[in-house]
């Protein structure tokens, strides 16, 4: 994985795997811009709020930086786009997809998830893989005919299951969580990506190692916690039904 320094934000590593065919270059471009924008906006939020961290909250709050980051790239997108899902062997039912996005003649349906990773523990929590699999299933359940409708004349429609994973470390003592090492984060990220289904299903893998000035302990009733990194993992896939 190649890492680059984003000014005042820290290091960002991104790698893509097996993204080939029509739309490959623009999809990589879209996702790279999206992640960089999210990081820059999260950093700006930290500065404007005198040290808060948007990724320490839940999934709903995450949209506060994701939505404007998409708007920075394209004016053509819709939040909570109505759609119809039909799992195999069941009746169709109405639902929503987190984002419908149009970018350079391509269409994206994005499901966003968020969870936490105690990177100093031996085994990642099962919720990480469960939420990722759920996002993929939600997109799989959108019927092909529905995808044709949602494409709205675009050259191709992609589905993106994207999960943000906040790295965290806690202690009863403030001094024990204050320091962190970027190399430790990178090793922990590789450990995280070695577990199934993340190892087998992801074709975009990314991690943001925060600049040290952005990492301060937060005090809770159970002790002190830091959030020194955020991973972004995803699966990009297509029904291969919309090619004009």
Secondary structure, 3 states (H helix, E strand, C coil): CEEEEECCCEEEEEEECCCCCCCHHHHHHHHHHHHHHHHHHHHHHHHHCCCCCHHHCCHHHHHHHHHHHHHCCCCCEEEEEEEEECCCCCCCEEEEEEEEEEECCEEEEEEEEEEEEECCCCCCCHHHHHHHHHHHHHHHCECHHHHHHHHCCCCEEEEEEEEEEEEEEEECCHHHCCCCCHHHHHHHHHHHCCCCCHHHHCCEEEEEEECHHHCCCEEECCEEEEEEEEEEEEEEECCCCCCC
